[in-house]
Amino acid sequence: MRPFLLLSTRAEDVAADDEYAGFLRATGLAERELRRIRVEAGPLPDVDLDAYAGILLGGSPFTTSDPVEAKSAVQRRVERELGLLLDRVVARDFPFLGACYGIGTLGTHQGGVVDRTYGEPISAVRVELTPDGRDDPLLAGMPPAFDAFVGHKEACRVLPPSAVLLAGSAGCPVQMFRVGSNVYATQFHPELDVAGLVTRIHVYRDAGYFPPSELEALVARVTPSVVTEPARLLASFVARFG
């Protein structure tokens, strides 16, 4: 079996390694079956799509909709390189699933509007499938509504014209969409469990997602959450394209 590829943009080793562990756990893949490139660490090598079964894009502290002048040189490079990769992914309808940052990246690439209108605080929210979502093969067997972990400053306000809306929530109308038959993005984090979310809360305490003084209270609120279904999405991605 060809391996899958995880693209990571987290500069903090603790967050990057924990994210990788979360994707391994949710997909059921071994490390040799899920290769990782930390795109923030250096230029993205040329990705031979024929060498991989599919591509996963993890979340990011980057905010796609920020003004260009407010972005670091690393963020601008990462966005440029991911855009060039998505040119090939979309043209070929190559299996791709981007989580959280995937909405900003793929949504912008496909001409949607991504801004801060529908940002959501770190929490577990109720996600509901649309009729198209209930019919989508990647979501087969998923309940029509399920809880998922979110925490994002921006979201897709206007769906790209090429996209099919698959899921939304009360506070964020675009929680998942598909382009073509095989290219997906979610706003929620399918790789996260409670422990992973708590790790990110600590790592990003000063990143503007919440007042740092509320860290302990936030951890106490999310710890009782029961979030079981989103990981099935990643297992389904691997089963379908592996």
Secondary structure, 3 states (H helix, E strand, C coil): CCCEEEEECCCCHHHHHHHHHHHHHHHCCCHHHEEEEEHHHCCCCCCCHHHCCCEEECCCCCCCCCCHHHCCHHHHHHHHHHHHHHHHHHHHCCCEEEECHHHHHHHHHCCCEEECCCCEEEEEEEEEECHHHHHCHHHCCCCCEEEEEEEECCEEEECCCCEEEEEEECCEEEEEEEECCCEEEECCCCCCCHHHHHHHHHHCCCCCCCCHHHHHHHHHHHCCCCCCCHHHHHHHHHHHHC
